[in-house]
């Protein structure tokens, strides 16, 4: 099912009316759409046709009566007032990864950069009551992953979610940020209230989405429902602290059901906040110590896209725009501080390096004729600091991805 990327006002109203039918859940909407293709066809169907699609008589009557159109008109007005867009299941902007889950939401309300929904995303989840270690781990890993070109998807809750979003915003240094906040309430509601400033920044530089209608408050039962969207949008889920039976554990199970990778940051065995991720590691989740532990286990298509986009950033903006582990020594310069000649040498060195085969230093010196050995060594040093290259035994080097 495909359609023009921008809905007409009438199309919006039809989708919203379908979403607002009382008692008609996401899965039933999906079944109806598979059978009848469009909301317009569903509302034109007879009661007997709707019952033949598996609906009860009461539900079929509710649809046939058109009673949900008043609510739909109100939702449409509220969305426009809040600056929210509608992204429906037949919209070309609807994320393909989410479309493939068992029960994709038929309508997403979005505030911000809708194009981020189709980017390469990693879900970051964890406890609302993190330890300092958990916050530091979330900030470091999500910051590095954002600089690698991955979109950070989380739920804007207290704790790890907030740390992840803030790290992604900081990694963008004031520019458009790679972060998606998936809410368990309407996109016009800020929950928790202390994240009002964070929500405004994400709406301006990233995107806030929800499947819940405008004005929906943050009921506890909404959060497990929204968690399937966090995992559904993502290539994988990174768990940073959480109890054994926490919301992050639920999200990890959803990710497994959806065929996504599960990553976990190990923690102190004496801390209850480490029970969740440590148990996931025992059960087969990938142990994560740095951002590259996530990237190397992504699907090959996602890796290739990250490599291509990273190479393009190098060529267009210089090495300062590309990810890497930050220099830990005050004397080590970041790529943004390199002079232009140094950037040119570093670019040529990076072009010669390979991800699947080590290149010897002498070979680099021989093939890059217009740079001195000292310039090449300096360039390799900078690339290592940025996390773009790694030295192997015997003065061999590989490109890191």
C-alpha positions as CSV (number, residue, x, y, z in Angstrom):
1,X,0.0,0.0,0.0
2,X,1.5,3.3,-1.1
3,X,0.1,6.8,-1.3
4,X,1.3,10.4,-1.8
5,X,3.5,11.5,1.1
6,X,1.3,14.3,2.2
7,X,-2.4,13.6,3.0
8,X,-5.3,15.7,2.1
9,X,-7.4,17.1,4.9
10,X,-10.1,14.6,3.9
11,X,-7.7,11.7,4.0
12,X,-6.5,12.8,7.5
13,X,-10.1,12.9,8.7
14,X,-10.8,9.4,7.4
15,X,-7.7,7.9,9.1
16,X,-8.4,9.7,12.3
17,X,-12.0,8.6,12.3
18,X,-10.8,5.0,11.9
19,X,-8.3,5.4,14.7
20,X,-11.0,6.9,17.0
21,X,-13.6,4.2,16.6
22,X,-14.2,3.0,20.2
23,X,-13.0,-0.5,20.9
24,X,-11.3,-0.9,17.5
25,X,-7.7,-1.9,18.3
26,X,-4.6,-1.7,16.3
27,X,-4.6,-5.3,15.2
28,X,-8.2,-5.2,14.1
29,X,-7.5,-2.0,12.1
30,X,-4.7,-3.8,10.4
31,X,-6.9,-6.7,9.4
32,X,-9.5,-4.4,8.0
33,X,-6.9,-2.5,6.0
34,X,-5.6,-5.8,4.6
35,X,-9.1,-6.7,3.5
36,X,-10.5,-3.3,2.4
37,X,-7.3,-1.4,1.7
38,X,-8.4,2.2,2.8
39,X,-10.3,3.9,5.6
40,X,-12.7,5.2,3.0
41,X,-13.6,1.7,1.9
42,X,-14.0,0.6,5.5
43,X,-16.5,3.3,6.2
44,X,-18.4,2.6,3.0
45,X,-18.6,-1.2,3.8
46,X,-21.9,-2.6,4.9
47,X,-22.3,-4.0,8.4
48,X,-22.4,-7.6,7.1
49,X,-19.1,-7.0,5.2
50,X,-17.5,-5.7,8.4
51,X,-18.8,-8.7,10.4
52,X,-17.4,-11.0,7.7
53,X,-14.0,-9.3,8.4
54,X,-14.2,-10.6,12.0
55,X,-15.8,-7.7,13.8
56,X,-18.6,-8.0,16.4
57,X,-21.9,-6.6,15.5
58,X,-21.5,-3.7,18.0
59,X,-18.1,-2.7,16.4
60,X,-19.5,-3.1,12.9
61,X,-22.4,-0.8,13.9
62,X,-20.1,1.7,15.4
63,X,-18.1,2.0,12.2
64,X,-21.1,2.1,10.0
65,X,-22.7,4.9,12.0
66,X,-19.7,7.2,11.5
67,X,-19.9,8.3,15.1
68,X,-16.1,8.7,15.3
69,X,-15.9,11.6,12.7
70,X,-16.7,14.3,15.3
71,X,-13.7,13.1,17.4
72,X,-11.6,12.9,14.3
73,X,-12.4,16.5,13.4
74,X,-11.4,17.6,16.9
75,X,-8.2,15.6,16.7
76,X,-7.4,17.2,13.4
77,X,-7.8,20.7,14.8
78,X,-5.7,19.9,17.9
79,X,-2.9,18.4,15.8
80,X,-2.7,21.6,13.6
81,X,-2.7,23.8,16.7
82,X,0.2,21.8,18.2
83,X,2.1,21.8,14.9
84,X,1.8,18.0,14.6
85,X,1.7,16.1,11.3
86,X,0.0,12.8,10.7
87,X,1.9,9.9,9.2
88,X,-0.4,7.0,8.3
89,X,0.3,3.4,7.4
90,X,-0.1,4.0,3.7
91,X,2.1,7.2,3.8
92,X,5.5,6.9,2.0
93,X,7.0,8.6,5.0
94,X,5.9,5.8,7.3
95,X,9.0,3.9,8.6
96,X,9.4,0.6,6.7
97,X,10.9,-1.1,9.8
98,X,7.8,-0.3,11.9
99,X,5.4,-1.3,9.1
100,X,6.8,-4.9,9.4
101,X,5.9,-5.5,13.0
102,X,2.9,-7.6,14.1
103,X,0.7,-4.6,15.0
104,X,2.0,-1.4,13.5
105,X,0.1,1.7,14.6
106,X,-2.1,2.9,11.8
107,X,-1.5,6.6,12.6
108,X,1.5,8.3,14.0
109,X,1.3,11.9,15.3
110,X,4.7,13.6,14.8
111,X,6.2,17.0,15.8
112,X,9.5,17.7,14.2
113,X,11.6,16.2,11.4
114,X,9.5,13.3,10.1
115,X,12.3,12.2,7.8
116,X,14.1,10.8,10.8
117,X,11.6,8.0,11.0
118,X,13.3,6.3,8.1
119,X,16.9,6.7,9.4
120,X,19.0,4.0,10.9
121,X,17.9,3.9,14.5
122,X,19.1,2.3,17.8
123,X,16.6,2.2,20.7
124,X,18.1,3.1,24.0
125,X,16.2,2.1,27.2
126,X,16.8,1.8,30.9
127,X,15.8,2.5,34.4
128,X,14.1,5.8,35.5
129,X,16.4,5.7,38.6
130,X,19.9,5.2,37.2
131,X,23.2,5.1,39.0
132,X,25.9,7.6,38.0
133,X,27.6,4.7,36.2
134,X,24.4,4.1,34.2
135,X,24.0,7.8,33.2
136,X,27.7,8.0,32.2
137,X,27.5,4.8,30.1
138,X,24.3,6.0,28.4
139,X,25.8,9.4,27.6
140,X,29.0,8.1,26.2
141,X,27.5,5.3,24.1
142,X,24.6,7.3,22.7
143,X,26.8,10.3,22.0
144,X,29.3,8.1,20.0
145,X,26.5,6.3,18.2
146,X,24.9,9.6,17.2
147,X,28.2,10.8,15.9
148,X,28.4,7.6,13.9
149,X,25.2,8.6,12.1
150,X,22.7,6.5,14.1
151,X,19.5,8.0,15.3
152,X,18.9,7.6,19.0
153,X,15.3,6.5,19.8
154,X,14.0,6.5,23.3
155,X,10.9,7.3,25.4
156,X,11.9,10.7,27.0
157,X,11.2,9.2,30.4
158,X,13.3,10.1,33.5
159,X,16.7,8.5,33.9
160,X,18.4,6.7,31.0
161,X,15.9,7.9,28.3
162,X,16.6,11.5,29.2
163,X,20.4,10.9,29.3
164,X,20.2,9.3,25.8
165,X,18.3,12.1,24.2
166,X,20.5,14.8,25.8
167,X,23.7,13.0,24.6
168,X,22.3,12.8,21.0
169,X,21.4,16.5,21.1
170,X,24.9,17.4,22.4
171,X,26.5,15.3,19.7
172,X,24.9,17.4,17.1
173,X,26.4,20.6,18.6
174,X,23.4,22.8,17.9
175,X,22.5,21.5,14.5
176,X,19.7,19.1,13.5
177,X,19.9,16.1,15.9
178,X,19.5,12.4,15.3
179,X,17.0,11.6,18.0
180,X,13.4,10.3,18.2
181,X,11.2,10.5,21.3
182,X,8.4,8.0,21.4
183,X,5.7,9.1,23.9
184,X,3.2,7.2,25.9
185,X,0.9,10.2,25.8
186,X,-0.2,12.7,23.1
187,X,2.5,14.6,21.4
188,X,1.0,17.8,22.9
189,X,1.6,16.5,26.4
190,X,5.0,16.7,28.1
191,X,5.6,13.8,30.5
192,X,7.5,14.0,32.8
193,X,6.8,17.7,33.2
194,X,10.5,18.5,34.1
195,X,11.4,17.5,30.5
196,X,9.5,20.4,29.0
197,X,12.7,22.1,27.8
198,X,14.0,18.8,26.4
199,X,10.8,18.1,24.6
200,X,10.9,21.5,22.9
201,X,14.5,20.9,21.8
202,X,13.7,17.5,20.4
203,X,10.7,18.9,18.5
204,X,12.9,21.6,17.0
205,X,15.9,19.5,16.1
206,X,14.7,15.9,16.2
207,X,11.2,14.4,16.2
208,X,8.6,13.5,18.8
209,X,6.0,10.8,17.9
210,X,3.1,9.0,19.4
211,X,0.3,6.7,18.3
212,X,-1.9,8.1,21.1
213,X,-4.4,10.8,20.2
214,X,-3.8,14.4,21.0
215,X,-4.5,15.2,24.6
216,X,-4.0,11.6,25.8
217,X,-2.4,11.7,29.3
218,X,0.4,9.4,30.3
219,X,-1.6,6.4,31.8
220,X,0.8,3.6,33.1
221,X,-0.7,1.1,30.7
222,X,0.4,3.2,27.7
223,X,4.1,2.7,28.2
224,X,4.3,-1.1,27.4
225,X,2.2,-0.3,24.3
226,X,4.6,2.5,23.1
227,X,7.7,0.3,23.8
228,X,6.9,-1.8,20.7
229,X,7.3,1.3,18.6
230,X,10.7,2.1,20.1
231,X,11.9,-1.4,19.2
232,X,10.0,-1.5,16.0
233,X,11.7,1.6,14.6
234,X,15.1,0.4,15.6
235,X,17.7,-2.0,14.2
236,X,18.3,-3.0,17.8
237,X,17.8,-2.2,21.5
238,X,20.5,-1.1,23.8
239,X,19.6,-1.7,27.5
240,X,21.5,0.4,30.1
241,X,20.5,-0.5,33.6
242,X,17.1,-1.8,34.7
243,X,15.6,-4.3,37.1
244,X,14.9,-7.9,36.1
245,X,11.2,-7.2,35.4
246,X,11.4,-3.6,34.3
247,X,10.0,-1.8,31.3
248,X,13.4,-2.1,29.6
249,X,13.2,-5.8,29.9
250,X,9.8,-5.7,28.3
251,X,11.2,-3.7,25.4
252,X,14.1,-6.2,25.0
253,X,11.6,-9.1,24.7
254,X,9.6,-7.1,22.2
255,X,12.8,-6.5,20.2
256,X,13.5,-10.3,20.1
257,X,9.9,-11.0,19.0
258,X,10.4,-8.4,16.2
259,X,13.7,-9.9,15.1
260,X,15.8,-7.0,16.3
261,X,19.2,-7.2,18.0
262,X,19.5,-6.8,21.7
263,X,22.5,-5.1,23.3
264,X,23.2,-4.7,27.0
265,X,25.7,-2.7,29.1
266,X,27.1,-4.9,31.9
267,X,26.9,-3.6,35.4
268,X,27.9,-4.2,39.0
269,X,26.6,-7.6,40.1
270,X,25.7,-6.2,43.5
271,X,23.4,-3.5,42.0
272,X,19.7,-4.3,41.4
273,X,19.9,-1.9,38.5
274,X,22.3,-4.3,36.8
275,X,20.1,-7.4,37.1
276,X,18.2,-6.7,33.9
277,X,21.1,-6.1,31.4
278,X,23.3,-8.8,33.1
279,X,20.5,-11.3,32.7
280,X,20.0,-10.4,29.1
281,X,23.8,-10.9,28.5
282,X,23.5,-14.4,30.1
283,X,20.6,-15.1,27.7
284,X,22.5,-14.1,24.6
285,X,22.4,-10.3,24.3
286,X,25.5,-8.7,23.0
287,X,27.7,-7.2,25.7
288,X,28.5,-3.6,24.9
289,X,31.6,-1.7,26.0
290,X,31.8,0.9,23.3
291,X,29.8,2.1,20.3
292,X,31.5,-0.1,17.8
293,X,30.2,-3.2,19.7
294,X,26.8,-2.1,18.5
295,X,27.7,-1.1,14.9
296,X,29.5,-4.4,14.0
297,X,26.4,-6.4,14.9
298,X,23.9,-4.4,12.8
299,X,22.5,-5.8,9.6
300,X,24.9,-5.5,6.7
301,X,22.5,-3.1,4.8
302,X,22.6,-0.7,7.9
303,X,26.4,-1.0,8.2
304,X,26.8,-0.2,4.5
305,X,24.5,2.8,4.8
306,X,26.4,4.1,7.8
307,X,29.7,3.7,6.0
308,X,28.4,5.5,2.9
309,X,26.9,8.4,4.9
310,X,30.0,8.6,7.1
311,X,32.3,8.8,4.0
312,X,30.1,11.5,2.6
313,X,30.4,13.5,5.7
314,X,34.1,13.2,5.6
315,X,34.3,14.5,2.1
316,X,31.7,17.3,2.5
317,X,32.4,18.5,6.0
318,X,35.8,17.3,7.1
319,X,36.7,14.8,9.8
320,X,35.1,16.9,12.5
321,X,31.6,15.8,11.4
322,X,32.4,12.1,11.8
323,X,32.0,10.0,14.8
324,X,34.7,8.8,17.1
325,X,35.8,8.3,20.7
326,X,36.7,11.7,22.0
327,X,40.3,12.5,22.8
328,X,40.9,11.8,26.5
329,X,44.1,13.7,26.7
330,X,44.1,17.5,26.7
331,X,47.1,17.5,24.3
332,X,45.3,15.5,21.7
333,X,43.6,17.6,19.1
334,X,40.2,16.9,17.7
335,X,39.7,16.7,14.0
336,X,37.9,20.1,14.0
337,X,41.2,21.6,15.1
338,X,43.3,20.1,12.3
339,X,44.6,22.5,9.7
340,X,43.3,21.9,6.1
341,X,46.5,20.2,4.9
342,X,46.2,17.7,7.8
343,X,42.6,17.0,6.9
344,X,43.5,16.3,3.3
345,X,46.2,13.8,4.4
346,X,43.8,12.1,6.8
347,X,41.1,11.8,4.1
348,X,43.6,10.1,1.8
349,X,44.8,7.7,4.5
350,X,41.2,6.8,5.3
351,X,40.5,6.1,1.7
352,X,43.4,3.6,1.6
353,X,42.4,1.7,4.7
354,X,40.0,-1.3,4.6
355,X,37.6,-2.7,7.1
356,X,38.3,-6.4,6.2
357,X,42.1,-6.3,5.6
358,X,44.9,-4.7,7.5
359,X,47.2,-2.3,5.6
360,X,50.8,-2.0,6.6
361,X,52.3,1.4,7.5
362,X,55.1,1.1,4.9
363,X,52.5,0.4,2.2
364,X,50.6,3.6,3.1
365,X,53.8,5.6,2.9
366,X,54.6,4.1,-0.5
367,X,51.1,4.7,-2.0
368,X,50.5,8.3,-0.6
369,X,53.4,9.9,-2.3
370,X,52.6,13.6,-1.7
371,X,52.7,13.2,2.1
372,X,55.7,12.6,4.3
373,X,55.9,9.6,6.6
374,X,55.5,11.9,9.6
375,X,52.3,13.4,8.2
376,X,50.9,10.0,7.5
377,X,51.7,8.8,11.0
378,X,50.1,12.0,12.4
379,X,47.0,11.4,10.3
380,X,46.7,7.8,11.6
381,X,47.0,9.0,15.1
382,X,44.2,11.5,14.6
383,X,42.0,8.8,12.9
384,X,42.6,6.5,15.9
385,X,41.5,9.2,18.3
386,X,38.4,9.7,16.3
387,X,37.6,6.0,16.3
388,X,37.9,5.7,12.5
389,X,41.0,3.6,12.4
390,X,42.6,1.0,14.7
391,X,46.2,-0.1,14.9
392,X,46.9,-3.9,14.8
393,X,50.2,-5.7,15.7
394,X,53.1,-5.1,13.3
395,X,52.2,-1.5,12.5
396,X,49.2,-2.6,10.5
397,X,46.0,-0.5,10.4
398,X,42.3,-1.2,9.6
399,X,39.3,1.1,9.1
400,X,36.9,0.8,12.0
401,X,33.2,0.1,11.2
